Amino acid sequence: MPTADLILAGAKVRTLDPDRPYATSVAVRDGLIAAVGDETDVRDWCGPGTEVVHLGGAHLVPGLVDAHSHPVWGLDMATGTDLSGVTDLAGLRAALAGAERTDGWVTGFGLDHNAFGGRPVDRDLIEDVLDGTPAFLRLYDGHSALATGPALTAAGVHGPRDFPQRSEVVCDASGRPTGHLVEHAAMGLVTEVAPRPSYAARRARLVELLSAMAATGLTGAHVMDAGDPELIDSVAGETVLPLPLRLRFAPWCMPGADRAALEELVAVQGEGGRHWRTGGVKFFMDGTVEGGTAWLEHADCHGQGTDAFWPDPQAYADAVRHLHAAGVRTATHAIGDAAVRHVLDVVEGLGPGGRGAHRIEHIETVPDELLPRFARLGVAASMQPPHTAYTRADGTDEWSRRLGTGRAGRAWRLRDLRDAGAVVALGSDWPIAHYDARAVLATARAPKGAASARAGLTGLEALEGCTSHAALAAGEPDAAGRIAPGFRADLTALGLDPVAAPADEVAEAPVRLTVTGGYVVYRGK
């Protein structure tokens, strides 16, 4: 073979390749894996320009991939004061009273619905501590926010609005906006006038973020939005090295999209640059349980949750069929049981050609009869185990209260979906949860809160969720997810075995090396 650019030697290699499950050394050339072998092979791979990295017994696995993330759009979502540590109303008021003002505004993110203690989300609860300052606070689910009166006034919002998607400016009985903005269109009214980081600041934060992600062992992410091509290209062109993570973008298709909009989504497929490209389209079939917008087969405890995000679900089906006919893969946000059922019905209507081309994101509660349909239809289940931490085992959290005991007892059925033969890809949904790949692996094995009574995945299944199953969900099983000749040289080296070590130790595993596209993008101590 030609000499290698990079050799990783002295490792305990778990390849996930059934033809050669284990090895000790890997050779890389031109961004691809050139050879997999043992120490006796290394000499034959070396040339004058070969870099040899001795891993000293570290555990080398296929590069970890976050199957659902928002590293570019999330830069705007995670702006201002971090409210993720707030647990009650008193804590929220204290955090806002001392919050930094940016261009005369207070912005915040990561606010837990449980902080309101079951009260309706209302600006009256916080406005007195802000002394007239406009404020826009994103709740942790990313699908709702709280805006104060001055912020609403700046956006020209004085009452209810009509939207082409299921979205709402919540108003009280008198028609006064409470400040609770539900779903993207309603939140967008205020984000258009709220302060936003400069282009230079966003670029600097993106460089920092991608590097931090690589430091947890991540080599790639399925990005469930359109991102910002100009920003990505700018970052990718700043250095000789490509992006630390390989990014695959899926722009949104929202209700009201006409034929021209669908053709535009088709046209951008395959566009990209160094280590990034557009591949797929993202839909929303519902919102979130906590926000009252998950599409449920029976209403939640507040009488909400009986509507789809697409006011005409048939229009969603038509859009999926149009994109499918053009060879475009789709990913659909579906949290509630009715939403998941509808997406499965739509894929089934595509016939055998739909197998392996479509996926469902989140799947927080589903009944038994839906589980085998994932494998039968070839629909990948893309799930985010860290989200379980927003619930409580005793059922006192907003998610569990809204659903009730029966549906909350079907929380995040990772184990059941794998047992039913489904592809289960794993991710974080950053910035909804932390991007740390090790936490994704750990919580997949030991789910929290409402899902804690359920059996998690095995160590091997969790690893597959961030590697081979992520590749299947992206339609790339012959290029990614294994350490085998001809596959991408995306590799993660950890200080312990992510399969055999206890879950809590995996969450803290030392990251020895991260390699993306044959480039060493992170070196641990």
Solvent accessible surface area in square Angstrom, and as a share of the most:
residue,aa,sasa,rsa
1,M,112,0.50
2,P,87,0.55
3,T,57,0.33
4,A,3,0.02
5,D,68,0.35
6,L,5,0.02
7,I,0,0.00
8,L,0,0.00
9,A,0,0.00
10,G,28,0.27
11,A,4,0.03
12,K,119,0.50
13,V,2,0.01
14,R,43,0.16
15,T,1,0.00
16,L,33,0.16
17,D,12,0.06
18,P,109,0.68
19,D,131,0.68
20,R,94,0.34
21,P,65,0.41
22,Y,136,0.52
23,A,11,0.08
24,T,49,0.29
25,S,0,0.00
26,V,0,0.00
27,A,0,0.00
28,V,1,0.00
29,R,87,0.32
30,D,114,0.59
31,G,22,0.21
32,L,81,0.40
33,I,2,0.01
34,A,36,0.28
35,A,15,0.12
36,V,21,0.12
37,G,0,0.00
38,D,55,0.29
39,E,85,0.38
40,T,112,0.65
41,D,44,0.23
42,V,20,0.12
43,R,208,0.76
44,D,108,0.56
45,W,13,0.04
46,C,51,0.30
47,G,21,0.20
48,P,153,0.96
49,G,71,0.68
50,T,23,0.14
51,E,72,0.32
52,V,52,0.30
53,V,20,0.11
54,H,137,0.61
55,L,21,0.10
56,G,76,0.73
57,G,29,0.28
58,A,6,0.05
59,H,34,0.15
60,L,1,0.00
61,V,1,0.01
62,P,1,0.01
63,G,6,0.06
64,L,0,0.00
65,V,27,0.16
66,D,4,0.02
67,A,0,0.00
68,H,1,0.01
69,S,0,0.00
70,H,9,0.04
71,P,0,0.00
72,V,1,0.01
73,W,65,0.23
74,G,0,0.00
75,L,2,0.01
76,D,29,0.15
77,M,8,0.04
78,A,11,0.09
79,T,29,0.17
80,G,50,0.48
81,T,35,0.20
82,D,86,0.44
83,L,0,0.00
84,S,67,0.43
85,G,65,0.63
86,V,17,0.10
87,T,105,0.61
88,D,72,0.37
89,L,26,0.13
90,A,73,0.56
91,G,28,0.27
92,L,0,0.00
93,R,71,0.26
94,A,70,0.54
95,A,31,0.24
96,L,0,0.00
97,A,57,0.44
98,G,70,0.67
99,A,10,0.08
100,E,138,0.62
101,R,93,0.34
102,T,66,0.38
103,D,123,0.64
104,G,45,0.43
105,W,24,0.08
106,V,0,0.00
107,T,16,0.09
108,G,3,0.03
109,F,39,0.16
110,G,15,0.14
111,L,0,0.00
112,D,26,0.14
113,H,13,0.06
114,N,17,0.09
115,A,2,0.01
116,F,2,0.01
117,G,60,0.57
118,G,46,0.44
119,R,118,0.43
120,P,112,0.70
121,V,18,0.10
122,D,28,0.14
123,R,33,0.12
124,D,92,0.48
125,L,39,0.19
126,I,0,0.00
127,E,44,0.20
128,D,99,0.51
129,V,36,0.21
130,L,2,0.01
131,D,134,0.69
132,G,54,0.52
133,T,20,0.12
134,P,25,0.16
135,A,0,0.00
136,F,8,0.03
137,L,0,0.00
138,R,27,0.10
139,L,2,0.01
140,Y,16,0.06
141,D,11,0.06
142,G,2,0.02
143,H,17,0.07
144,S,0,0.00
145,A,0,0.00
146,L,0,0.00
147,A,0,0.00
148,T,1,0.01
149,G,12,0.12
150,P,48,0.30
151,A,0,0.00
152,L,4,0.02
153,T,86,0.50
154,A,57,0.44
155,A,21,0.17
156,G,33,0.32
157,V,3,0.02
158,H,130,0.58
159,G,14,0.14
160,P,96,0.61
161,R,96,0.35
162,D,146,0.76
163,F,42,0.17
164,P,93,0.59
165,Q,19,0.09
166,R,88,0.32
167,S,19,0.12
168,E,82,0.37
169,V,4,0.02
170,V,35,0.20
171,C,34,0.20
172,D,56,0.29
173,A,119,0.92
174,S,98,0.63
175,G,29,0.28
176,R,67,0.24
177,P,9,0.05
178,T,12,0.07
179,G,0,0.00
180,H,25,0.11
181,L,0,0.00
182,V,8,0.05
183,E,0,0.00
184,H,24,0.11
185,A,26,0.20
186,A,0,0.00
187,M,5,0.02
188,G,22,0.22
189,L,36,0.18
190,V,0,0.00
191,T,50,0.29
192,E,148,0.66
193,V,64,0.37
194,A,14,0.11
195,P,28,0.18
196,R,147,0.54
197,P,31,0.19
198,S,68,0.44
199,Y,88,0.34
200,A,63,0.49
201,A,39,0.30
202,R,11,0.04
203,R,79,0.29
204,A,64,0.50
205,R,73,0.27
206,L,0,0.00
207,V,58,0.33
208,E,123,0.55
209,L,18,0.09
210,L,1,0.00
211,S,53,0.34
212,A,35,0.27
213,M,1,0.01
214,A,0,0.00
215,A,31,0.24
216,T,9,0.05
217,G,0,0.00
218,L,2,0.01
219,T,0,0.00
220,G,3,0.03
221,A,2,0.02
222,H,11,0.05
223,V,0,0.00
224,M,6,0.03
225,D,6,0.03
226,A,54,0.42
227,G,25,0.24
228,D,35,0.18
229,P,72,0.46
230,E,125,0.56
231,L,0,0.00
232,I,1,0.00
233,D,74,0.38
234,S,27,0.18
235,V,11,0.07
236,A,4,0.03
237,G,61,0.59
238,E,88,0.39
239,T,86,0.50
240,V,132,0.76
241,L,79,0.39
242,P,11,0.07
243,L,2,0.01
244,P,26,0.16
245,L,0,0.00
246,R,52,0.19
247,L,2,0.01
248,R,32,0.12
249,F,4,0.02
250,A,6,0.04
251,P,13,0.08
252,W,60,0.21
253,C,2,0.01
254,M,41,0.18
255,P,13,0.08
256,G,68,0.66
257,A,33,0.25
258,D,85,0.44
259,R,168,0.61
260,A,71,0.55
261,A,36,0.28
262,L,13,0.07
263,E,75,0.34
264,E,119,0.53
265,L,20,0.10
266,V,36,0.21
267,A,73,0.56
268,V,42,0.24
269,Q,48,0.21
270,G,50,0.48
271,E,97,0.43
272,G,42,0.40
273,G,39,0.37
274,R,103,0.37
275,H,29,0.13
276,W,19,0.07
277,R,95,0.35
278,T,13,0.07
279,G,10,0.09
280,G,5,0.05
281,V,0,0.00
282,K,2,0.01
283,F,0,0.00
284,F,5,0.02
285,M,0,0.00
286,D,0,0.00
287,G,0,0.00
288,T,7,0.04
289,V,2,0.01
290,E,15,0.07
291,G,7,0.06
292,G,9,0.08
293,T,25,0.14
294,A,1,0.01
295,W,41,0.15
296,L,6,0.03
297,E,65,0.29
298,H,134,0.60
299,A,41,0.32
300,D,10,0.05
301,C,84,0.51
302,H,108,0.48
303,G,56,0.54
304,Q,77,0.34
305,G,8,0.07
306,T,72,0.42
307,D,72,0.37
308,A,5,0.04
309,F,4,0.01
310,W,6,0.02
311,P,64,0.41
312,D,77,0.40
313,P,36,0.22
314,Q,93,0.41
315,A,37,0.29
316,Y,2,0.01
317,A,4,0.03
318,D,70,0.36
319,A,5,0.04
320,V,1,0.01
321,R,97,0.35
322,H,38,0.17
323,L,0,0.00
324,H,41,0.18
325,A,91,0.71
326,A,51,0.39
327,G,67,0.65
328,V,8,0.04
329,R,57,0.21
330,T,6,0.03
331,A,4,0.03
332,T,1,0.01
333,H,4,0.02
334,A,0,0.00
335,I,6,0.03
336,G,0,0.00
337,D,3,0.02
338,A,11,0.09
339,A,0,0.00
340,V,0,0.00
341,R,67,0.24
342,H,36,0.16
343,V,3,0.02
344,L,0,0.00
345,D,68,0.35
346,V,10,0.06
347,V,5,0.03
348,E,72,0.32
349,G,60,0.58
350,L,30,0.15
351,G,32,0.31
352,P,131,0.83
353,G,56,0.54
354,G,1,0.01
355,R,142,0.52
356,G,37,0.36
357,A,19,0.15
358,H,5,0.02
359,R,16,0.06
360,I,0,0.00
361,E,0,0.00
362,H,8,0.04
363,I,1,0.01
364,E,12,0.05
365,T,0,0.00
366,V,0,0.00
367,P,15,0.10
368,D,90,0.47
369,E,98,0.44
370,L,0,0.00
371,L,15,0.08
372,P,72,0.45
373,R,30,0.11
374,F,1,0.00
375,A,27,0.21
376,R,138,0.50
377,L,21,0.10
378,G,17,0.16
379,V,2,0.01
380,A,7,0.06
381,A,0,0.00
382,S,0,0.00
383,M,0,0.00
384,Q,1,0.00
385,P,0,0.00
386,P,16,0.10
387,H,14,0.06
388,T,0,0.00
389,A,60,0.46
390,Y,50,0.19
391,T,9,0.05
392,R,102,0.37
393,A,82,0.64
394,D,106,0.55
395,G,31,0.30
396,T,59,0.34
397,D,0,0.00
398,E,19,0.09
399,W,2,0.01
400,S,7,0.04
401,R,97,0.35
402,R,25,0.09
403,L,8,0.04
404,G,32,0.31
405,T,129,0.75
406,G,51,0.49
407,R,30,0.11
408,A,11,0.09
409,G,41,0.39
410,R,66,0.24
411,A,0,0.00
412,W,8,0.03
413,R,19,0.07
414,L,2,0.01
415,R,43,0.16
416,D,34,0.17
417,L,0,0.00
418,R,46,0.17
419,D,100,0.52
420,A,33,0.26
421,G,52,0.50
422,A,3,0.02
423,V,38,0.22
424,V,1,0.00
425,A,0,0.00
426,L,0,0.00
427,G,0,0.00
428,S,0,0.00
429,D,10,0.05
430,W,27,0.10
431,P,28,0.18
432,I,15,0.08
433,A,11,0.09
434,H,108,0.48
435,Y,30,0.12
436,D,20,0.10
437,A,2,0.01
438,R,45,0.16
439,A,31,0.24
440,V,4,0.02
441,L,2,0.01
442,A,8,0.06
443,T,12,0.07
444,A,0,0.00
445,R,47,0.17
446,A,54,0.42
447,P,13,0.08
448,K,95,0.40
449,G,12,0.11
450,A,21,0.16
451,A,0,0.00
452,S,55,0.35
453,A,105,0.81
454,R,61,0.22
455,A,67,0.52
456,G,14,0.13
457,L,8,0.04
458,T,72,0.42
459,G,8,0.08
460,L,68,0.34
461,E,26,0.12
462,A,1,0.01
463,L,1,0.00
464,E,30,0.13
465,G,0,0.00
466,C,2,0.01
467,T,2,0.01
468,S,25,0.16
469,H,23,0.10
470,A,1,0.01
471,A,5,0.04
472,L,72,0.36
473,A,3,0.02
474,A,3,0.02
475,G,37,0.35
476,E,27,0.12
477,P,49,0.31
478,D,116,0.60
479,A,34,0.26
480,A,18,0.14
481,G,11,0.11
482,R,69,0.25
483,I,1,0.01
484,A,7,0.06
485,P,83,0.52
486,G,49,0.47
487,F,19,0.08
488,R,52,0.19
489,A,0,0.00
490,D,20,0.10
491,L,1,0.00
492,T,0,0.00
493,A,0,0.00
494,L,0,0.00
495,G,29,0.28
496,L,35,0.17
497,D,26,0.13
498,P,3,0.02
499,V,28,0.16
500,A,79,0.61
501,A,13,0.10
502,P,70,0.44
503,A,19,0.14
504,D,104,0.54
505,E,86,0.39
506,V,0,0.00
507,A,28,0.22
508,E,136,0.61
509,A,0,0.00
510,P,58,0.37
511,V,11,0.06
512,R,95,0.35
513,L,5,0.02
514,T,0,0.00
515,V,1,0.00
516,T,0,0.00
517,G,7,0.07
518,G,17,0.16
519,Y,85,0.32
520,V,25,0.14
521,V,33,0.19
522,Y,68,0.26
523,R,131,0.48
524,G,23,0.22
525,K,226,0.96
